[in-house]
């Protein structure tokens, strides 16, 4: 008897992955931000877990934790499969304020989220859904395919 198996890929801080239709991509976000890019037919998807929305310092290696490196890696993964980022659609999640009692205004998470939205606009990518900010963690799961990613907000 043959059974269908779903490949579940859990992203940790700094990870960038490419999934194919049926793969489940999952992560947990606080102030970090996840960007999901997918082709309009939803046959492929790339997801990143960005820790810092600032450029990687030279001499410290390439880490997907840094926003610019993560987004560049996503674009390269799409190009390796014949897709241009500008033809994709995006979802952006995370950017919570994990210390609202200490940082009542603008937070690291808010800066991360704004960077992601600005970077996608600069690439000409249409953003379908945004769920950022607030004093919550977010559990993100997306099975590459026609449905939108699922978000569960967990209060601090």
DASUL-V498827 format. One line per field, one symbol per residue. ss: DSSP state (A for helix, B for strand, O for the rest). psi: psi as a letter, one per 20 degrees, with the letter a starting at -180 (. if undefined). burial: I if it has 16 or more other C-alpha atoms within 10 Angstrom, else O. A space follows every 10 residues. Layout:
BEGIN
ss=???
psi=???
burial=???
END
This chain:
BEGIN
ss=OOOOOOOBBB OOOOOBBBBB OOOBBBBBBO OOBBBBBBBO OOOBBBBBBB OBOOOOOOOO OOOOOBAAAA AAAAAAAAAA OOOOAAABBB BBBBOOOOOO OOOOOOOAAA AAAAAAAAAA AAAOOBBBBB BBOOOBBBBB BBBOOOOOOB BBBBBO
psi=ppqpppopop prpiqpqpqr phqppqrpqd irpppppqqh ikhqqqqqnp gplqqqpqij rppihpghgg gggggggghi jjpphiirqq qpqbkroimh hhnhcprggh ggghgggggh hhikppohqp nrarmqqppp ppooahqqqp popoq.
burial=OOOOOOOOIO IIIIIIIIII IIIIIIIIII IIIIIIIIIO OIOIIIIIII IIIOOIOOOO OOIIIIIIII IOIIIOIIOO OOIIIIOIII IIIIIIIIOO OOOOOOIIII IIIIIIIOOI OOOOIIIOOO IIIIIIIIII IIIIIOOOIO IOIOOO
END
